[in-house]
Amino acid sequence: MGENKKGLICSDNLQGIARNVEAFIKDGCLEIEGQDLGSSVLGSGGEQKYFYSFDIVETKEFAEILIGDSLNLKASLVAFLITEKFRSNTE
């Protein structure tokens, strides 16, 4: 993925909630942005935006996880992400 070129991680609709999540590299760091839309999105007027910014070290660690043992990819990814905070911006 090139600098600032967005890649679609997922785009789906589940129980009336349309979800779109994209990832891109900005200044050498991985950025993940998402948006949920629909009347079922609680307490947010039907829209919620969220994002996660990796720093340079985290981006490198994440890349190593992706390149590493694919059998343990899901467990490694979950362990990595639960040690971090997701920031949320509800509009």
Order of alpha helices (4+ residues) and beta strands (2+ residues): beta-beta-beta-beta-alpha-alpha-beta
